[in-house]
């Protein structure tokens, strides 16, 4: 093919007018728009099964040891890693798969290193997503005090992202995949609780003689209602009270099965498998397969953490020495 315009290889393919400094790209997450904001995703962590899966995913990586690879500034890199509480930083980075992205502010300070003053990262703090947005070209912006968004120095904010694309720089949120499962599970729990309150105790049936007055019938009804707390009643000998136990087994199983199904969907969304969180019986081969999947998830998280930490170390080298290579941070998989 003959290329008549040599600049065609360098021209942007984006529509004009969509990547200006003042253009904030809205998050395309449709569930987020339905739920009413990121606070809805944070609330999902209150679900015990969601929290268990999150802790299981994070602990798989946080249990690993790390090492410093390379000799360039290795001693200084080791001091920086110790100073910033690397495992807490890793925990914050692992929020990115849950929300799709996670802004991390880097606090810098001057420190004596090898007899010289260096500008070093002292803390890395996870900041609320609401403070930030992305421009149409994928550039991260921060909201200033006047409500407008402006660019950020790359050494000031790290932003690990999960499955981000050109048309969705916010990445894909695992909590979004859990949203409806948690909503249906919560509704099932509420209905099951009402069911248990209604049918969990035997129904008291009081019988009185045909000649009883309306007041006597009302007093009997009040006495039966009081038995829910006191379980004691005294009546004349012509009143008969019997217990009728409601049939409830099959209906109760419906709620249990729905909750079990929702938990399985949550496990698959966060952990990509179910056997490490569910106690269902399975073959040895199936168990091995699920643990292999768990290992692959940990490897994926390792790449995210390593790339983010090494980006920070590269910024340390750049602000202090200009363009140069430094030792790398690497996690050790057993």
C-alpha positions in Angstrom: 0.0 0.0 0.0 1.4 3.4 -1.0 1.2 6.0 1.8 0.7 9.4 0.3 0.6 11.3 3.6 3.8 10.4 5.6 2.2 11.9 8.7 -0.6 9.4 8.8 1.5 7.1 11.0 1.9 9.8 13.7 -1.5 11.4 13.5 -3.9 10.7 16.4 -7.0 8.7 15.5 -9.1 10.3 18.3 -11.9 12.6 17.3 -11.0 16.2 17.7 -12.3 18.1 20.7 -12.3 15.1 23.1 -8.9 15.3 24.6 -8.6 18.9 25.7 -7.2 19.8 29.1 -10.7 20.5 30.5 -12.3 17.3 29.2 -12.9 14.8 32.0 -13.9 11.4 30.7 -16.8 9.9 32.8 -16.4 6.4 34.1 -18.2 4.1 31.6 -19.1 1.5 34.3 -22.9 1.1 33.9 -23.4 -0.6 37.3 -21.6 2.3 39.0 -24.0 4.7 37.4 -26.9 2.6 38.6 -25.5 2.1 42.1 -25.0 5.9 42.6 -21.3 6.1 43.0 -18.2 4.3 44.3 -19.5 4.4 47.9 -21.8 1.5 46.8 -18.8 -0.6 45.9 -17.2 0.2 49.2 -20.4 -0.9 51.0 -20.1 -4.3 49.3 -17.1 -5.0 51.5 -19.5 -5.3 54.4 -20.8 -8.5 53.0 -18.9 -11.3 54.9 -18.3 -13.5 51.9 -17.1 -10.5 49.8 -14.7 -9.6 52.6 -13.5 -13.2 52.9 -12.7 -13.4 49.2 -10.9 -10.0 49.2 -8.8 -11.1 52.2 -8.1 -14.5 50.6 -6.9 -12.8 47.4 -4.8 -10.2 49.1 -3.3 -12.7 51.6 -2.1 -14.9 48.7 0.3 -12.1 47.7 1.0 -10.5 51.0 2.4 -13.8 52.3 5.2 -13.6 49.7 8.7 -12.4 50.4 10.4 -9.8 48.3 14.0 -9.2 47.0 16.0 -6.4 45.4 17.4 -7.4 42.0 20.4 -5.6 40.6 23.3 -3.6 42.0 22.5 -0.1 40.9 21.6 1.9 44.1 20.6 -1.4 45.7 21.3 -0.3 49.3 19.3 3.0 48.9 16.4 1.1 47.3 16.4 -1.3 50.2 16.2 1.6 52.7 13.3 3.2 50.7 11.4 -0.1 50.6 11.7 -0.4 54.4 10.8 3.2 55.0 7.5 3.2 53.1 6.1 0.0 54.8 6.0 -2.0 51.6 3.4 -4.5 52.7 0.9 -1.7 53.5 1.7 -0.2 50.1 1.0 -3.6 48.5 -2.3 -3.8 50.3 -3.3 -0.5 48.8 -2.2 -1.4 45.3 -4.4 -4.5 45.5 -7.4 -2.2 45.8 -7.0 -1.6 42.1 -8.5 -4.9 40.9 -11.5 -4.3 43.2 -12.3 -0.8 41.9 -10.5 -0.9 38.5 -8.0 1.7 39.6 -6.4 3.1 42.8 -4.7 6.5 43.1 -1.7 6.6 45.5 -0.2 9.8 46.6 3.6 9.7 47.2 4.9 11.9 50.1 8.5 13.0 49.5 11.0 14.2 52.0 14.7 15.0 52.0 16.8 12.4 53.8 20.5 11.6 54.2 21.5 8.7 51.9 25.1 7.6 51.6 26.3 10.9 53.0 24.2 13.0 50.6 20.8 14.7 50.7 18.3 12.8 48.6 14.6 13.4 47.9 13.0 10.2 49.0 9.5 8.8 49.2 8.5 8.5 52.8 4.9 7.4 52.5 2.5 6.1 49.9 -1.1 6.8 50.8 -4.2 5.5 49.1 -6.5 8.5 48.2 -10.2 8.6 47.5 -11.1 8.0 43.8 -13.5 11.0 43.9 -10.5 13.3 44.0 -9.4 12.2 40.5 -10.6 11.6 37.0 -9.1 10.7 33.6 -8.8 12.9 30.6 -9.9 11.6 27.2 -6.4 10.5 26.4 -6.0 8.5 29.6 -4.0 11.2 31.5 -4.8 11.3 35.2 -6.2 14.6 36.6 -6.7 15.8 40.1 -9.5 18.1 41.3 -8.3 21.4 42.6 -9.9 23.6 45.2 -11.8 25.6 42.6 -13.5 22.4 41.4 -11.5 22.2 38.1 -9.2 19.3 37.2 -5.5 19.8 36.4 -2.6 17.6 35.5 -0.3 15.8 38.0 3.4 15.4 38.3 4.0 11.7 37.7 6.3 11.5 40.7 3.4 12.7 43.0 0.7 10.1 42.2 0.9 6.5 41.2 -2.2 4.9 39.7 -2.2 1.2 39.3 -5.1 0.0 37.0 -6.7 -3.3 36.3 -7.6 -4.3 32.7 -7.6 -0.7 31.6 -8.2 0.0 27.9 -8.0 3.0 25.6 -11.7 3.6 25.8 -11.9 2.8 29.5 -8.8 4.2 31.4 -10.7 3.5 34.7 -10.1 -0.3 34.3 -12.6 -3.0 35.2 -13.8 -3.4 38.7 -14.2 -6.8 40.3 -16.7 -5.4 42.8 -18.9 -4.4 39.9 -19.1 -8.1 39.0 -20.3 -8.8 42.5 -22.8 -6.0 42.8 -26.0 -7.8 41.7 -25.0 -11.1 43.5 -24.7 -9.2 46.8 -28.0 -7.3 46.2 -29.9 -10.6 45.5 -28.2 -12.3 48.4 -29.1 -9.4 50.7 -32.7 -9.6 49.6 -32.8 -13.3 50.1 -31.4 -12.9 53.6 -34.0 -10.4 54.5 -36.9 -12.6 53.2 -35.4 -15.7 54.9 -35.3 -13.8 58.2 -39.0 -12.8 57.8 -39.8 -16.4 56.9 -38.1 -17.7 60.0 -39.8 -15.1 62.2 -43.2 -16.1 60.8 -42.8 -19.9 60.6 -39.9 -20.6 62.9 -42.1 -21.0 66.0 -45.2 -23.2 66.3 -48.5 -21.5 65.7 -50.7 -21.3 68.8 -54.4 -22.1 68.2 -56.8 -21.3 71.1 -60.3 -22.6 71.1 -63.1 -21.3 73.3 -66.7 -22.3 73.8 -69.4 -20.9 71.4 -71.0 -18.9 74.2 -67.9 -16.9 75.0 -68.2 -13.1 74.7 -66.1 -10.9 72.4 -64.1 -9.6 75.3 -63.2 -13.1 76.4 -62.0 -14.0 72.9 -59.9 -10.8 72.8 -58.4 -11.6 76.2 -57.5 -15.1 74.9 -55.9 -13.6 71.7 -53.8 -11.2 73.9 -52.7 -14.0 76.2 -51.6 -16.1 73.2 -49.6 -13.1 71.8 -47.9 -12.6 75.2 -46.8 -16.3 75.1 -44.2 -15.3 72.5 -42.2 -13.8 75.4 -43.4 -15.6 78.5 -44.5 -19.0 77.1 -47.0 -19.3 80.0 -50.8 -19.0 80.0 -53.5 -19.8 82.5 -57.0 -20.4 81.2 -60.3 -21.9 82.3 -60.7 -25.6 81.7 -63.2 -25.1 78.9 -60.5 -23.4 76.7 -58.4 -25.7 74.5 -54.9 -24.6 73.2 -53.0 -26.6 70.7 -49.7 -26.2 68.8 -49.5 -26.4 65.0 -46.1 -26.6 63.5 -45.8 -25.1 60.0 -44.3 -27.1 57.1 -41.3 -25.1 56.0 -38.5 -27.3 54.8 -38.7 -26.9 51.0 -39.3 -23.1 51.2 -36.2 -22.7 53.5 -34.1 -24.6 51.0 -35.0 -22.1 48.3 -33.4 -19.2 50.2 -30.4 -21.3 51.2 -29.8 -22.3 47.6 -30.0 -18.7 46.3 -27.6 -17.5 48.9 -25.2 -20.3 48.1 -25.4 -19.5 44.4 -24.7 -15.8 45.0 -21.7 -16.7 47.2 -20.3 -18.9 44.4 -20.7 -16.1 41.9 -18.9 -13.7 44.2 -16.0 -16.2 44.7 -15.7 -16.6 40.9 -15.6 -12.9 40.4 -12.9 -12.1 42.9 -10.9 -15.4 43.0 -11.8 -16.9 39.6 -12.7 -20.2 41.4 -14.8 -21.4 44.3 -13.2 -24.4 46.0 -10.9 -22.4 48.2 -13.8 -20.6 49.8 -16.6 -23.1 49.5 -16.7 -26.5 51.3 -18.4 -28.4 48.6 -17.1 -31.9 47.8 -15.0 -32.1 44.7 -12.6 -34.4 43.1 -8.8 -34.2 43.7 -8.3 -33.1 40.1 -10.9 -30.4 40.4 -9.2 -29.1 43.6 -5.8 -29.1 42.0 -7.3 -27.1 39.0 -8.8 -24.5 41.4 -5.5 -24.1 43.3 -3.7 -23.7 39.9 -6.2 -20.9 39.0 -5.5 -19.3 42.4 -1.8 -19.3 41.7 -2.4 -17.6 38.4 -4.4 -14.9 40.0 -1.6 -14.3 42.5 0.9 -14.1 39.6 -1.3 -11.5 38.0 -1.4 -9.4 41.2 2.4 -9.8 41.5 2.9 -8.2 38.1 0.6 -5.3 39.1 2.4 -4.7 42.4 5.9 -5.1 41.0 5.2 -2.7 38.1 3.8 0.0 40.5 6.6 -0.3 43.1 9.2 -0.2 40.3 7.6 2.9 38.8 8.1 4.6 42.2 11.7 3.5 42.3 12.3 4.8 38.8 10.8 8.2 39.9 13.2 8.2 42.8 16.1 7.8 40.4 14.8 10.4 38.0 14.3 13.2 40.5 17.7 12.6 42.1 20.0 11.4 39.3 18.1 12.0 36.0 17.6 9.1 33.6 19.4 6.1 35.0 18.6 2.5 35.9 18.1 1.3 39.5 17.7 -2.0 41.2 14.3 -3.6 40.9 11.7 -4.8 43.4 10.6 -8.4 42.9 8.3 -10.7 44.8 9.2 -14.4 45.3 6.7 -17.0 44.4 7.3 -20.4 46.1 
